[in-house]
Amino acid sequence: MREHLLHLLFPHVCLLCRKLLLPGEEHCCSACRAQFDPFGSPQAAEELLRSTIVSHFGESFPFERGWCRYQFHRKSPLQQVLHSMKYEGLFTLGKSFGRQLGEWMVSEGGVDDIECIVPVPLHPLKKIERSYNQSEKIAEGIAQSLRKPLRRELLARKRYTVSQTGLSAQERKKNIEGAFQVAKGVAGRHLLLVDDVITTGATLAAAASALRQAGVKKISLAAVALAIKE
Ligand SMILES: [Zn+2]
């Protein structure tokens, strides 16, 4: 807690090692960022995402493209940083991760067809609990890099769900099924659905299923990190 307070008071200090940041560095110094374990290519991330979903649910759900920037390991520096983003109100960090992910997507290509960016929503009560939705901040950053509109109003949570942490893949799927509501006017579009970390893909699968039922034509996925089985 002390270091996060320090970071809020002195934002030019690395969140992890507390060294002074150099110009151009945001939140974490390059040495700490180097420990984050990025995917070598979008294709490698997409392949692992598809096989993660299949390994948990026995089948994939149709999506166009899937982008994840980092491999998420338990107890890693990345987990520490993402935890601060989610629970300690470091919302500018989410936007920064989103911007970087977006720049990577643009430089690797294949994003032209995407029409708008939609964050995975939190239930309004959970949003009050946490004060903000971290996926929305990441989506804001991506929208900025891709120069595409952010459309947070297209998807809402109609049901309060318990945290997915500690649940098995099947329990996660059951917990989240039918939790989303889609606004009118999405039929025929190509949306980019954004989450912070993908563990089994249950949340994205449920959100994607609601969007498809509402007539969305294509769904692509983006997350800062994809959990690696250890
Ligand atoms: Zn550092």
Boltz pocket constraint, residues with backbone or C-beta under 6 A from the ligand:
constraints:
  - pocket:
      binder: B
      contacts: [[A, 14], [A, 15], [A, 16], [A, 17], [A, 18], [A, 19], [A, 28], [A, 29], [A, 30], [A, 31], [A, 32], [A, 33]]
      max_distance: 6.0
